[in-house]
Amino acid sequence: MHIEVVANIGEARSEEFLHKTVVVVDVLRATSTIITALSNGSRGIVPVETVVKAKELYREGDLLGGERFCKKIPGFDFGNSPLEYTREAVQDRRIILTTTNGTRGIQKALKASHVLAGALMNGRACADAAIQLGRDTVILCAGTQDVFSLEDGLCAGLIMHEIIQKLGAEHVQANDFGMAMHSAYLTCKHRLLDHLLSCSNGRKMKKSGFLADIILCAQANISESVPILENDHMVLLPR
Ligand SMILES: O=C(O)[C@H](CS(=O)(=O)O)OP(=O)(O)O
């Protein structure tokens, strides 16, 4: 399998995603939130780029979720904290979600054969899904406003590590950035929370009062759920 890790959305070339699986990674916090909401029984998440589009797609019974620059959008039901998306709040509900980077990353990946949502919490499950889908794989780190974010790179390294463990190093070729992220993950894997707290997004989120989100999002392989895009909805990949 060929794996290409892309450092941020600004570097993504969508025409190169044709016939591939793209795993969009936004550890803090959009893809961690999507995984949590679907695990808690949401019947589907519609990721959109703009607030206007979210309001346009809204139908009675839906929930609106999202933020801009860490702040909940006025009039929306939720912000972008995975802890808000409890079973009680989201079971059987469709959610229209717009976030600063993550949902933009998903939109950018639409030309791919398969679009998955990955985070540290489902890294291993995502690697298994990518293997099963049988295509070359792009791991698209969402980053923050077209700048690389370390937490996404570490997650790309985790997914690569799991794929290499399963397929064997001789069957995996990665681009140079992917190789660097794999090494970074191996160096940091026993202290992921410390790294998430000290990287730039982690510091910003802690300052904004989201320490509990960082603690949750830093936990590797706690979820078997893999969101996949079907038409315009993210739903759970059947296992
Ligand atoms: O709310 C979040 O988690 C971030 C906000 S920001 O872009 O880091 O200011 O959005 P996300 O789309 O999840 O990266």
Ligand as a Chemical Component Dictionary entry (heavy atoms), coordinates in Angstrom:
data_LIG
# 
_chem_comp.id                   LIG 
_chem_comp.type                 NON-POLYMER 
_chem_comp.pdbx_formal_charge   0 
_chem_comp.three_letter_code    LIG 
# 
loop_
_chem_comp_atom.comp_id 
_chem_comp_atom.atom_id 
_chem_comp_atom.alt_atom_id 
_chem_comp_atom.type_symbol 
_chem_comp_atom.charge 
_chem_comp_atom.model_Cartn_x 
_chem_comp_atom.model_Cartn_y 
_chem_comp_atom.model_Cartn_z 
_chem_comp_atom.pdbx_ordinal 
LIG O1 O1 O 0 -13.008 23.908 17.607 1  
LIG C1 C1 C 0 -12.021 23.294 17.214 2  
LIG O2 O2 O 0 -11.714 22.244 17.721 3  
LIG C2 C2 C 0 -11.151 23.864 16.071 4  
LIG C3 C3 C 0 -11.055 25.356 16.280 5  
LIG S1 S1 S 0 -9.624  26.091 15.651 6  
LIG O3 O3 O 0 -9.648  26.001 14.221 7  
LIG O4 O4 O 0 -8.464  25.378 16.187 8  
LIG O5 O5 O 0 -9.632  27.512 16.082 9  
LIG O6 O6 O 0 -11.720 23.567 14.810 10 
LIG P1 P1 P 0 -11.437 22.216 14.016 11 
LIG O7 O7 O 0 -12.180 22.303 12.710 12 
LIG O8 O8 O 0 -11.938 21.064 14.830 13 
LIG O9 O9 O 0 -9.963  22.152 13.799 14 
# 
loop_
_chem_comp_bond.comp_id 
_chem_comp_bond.atom_id_1 
_chem_comp_bond.atom_id_2 
_chem_comp_bond.value_order 
_chem_comp_bond.pdbx_ordinal 
LIG O1 C1 DOUB 1  
LIG C1 O2 SING 2  
LIG C1 C2 SING 3  
LIG C2 C3 SING 4  
LIG C2 O6 SING 5  
LIG C3 S1 SING 6  
LIG S1 O3 DOUB 7  
LIG S1 O4 DOUB 8  
LIG S1 O5 SING 9  
LIG O6 P1 SING 10 
LIG P1 O7 DOUB 11 
LIG P1 O8 SING 12 
LIG P1 O9 SING 13 
# 
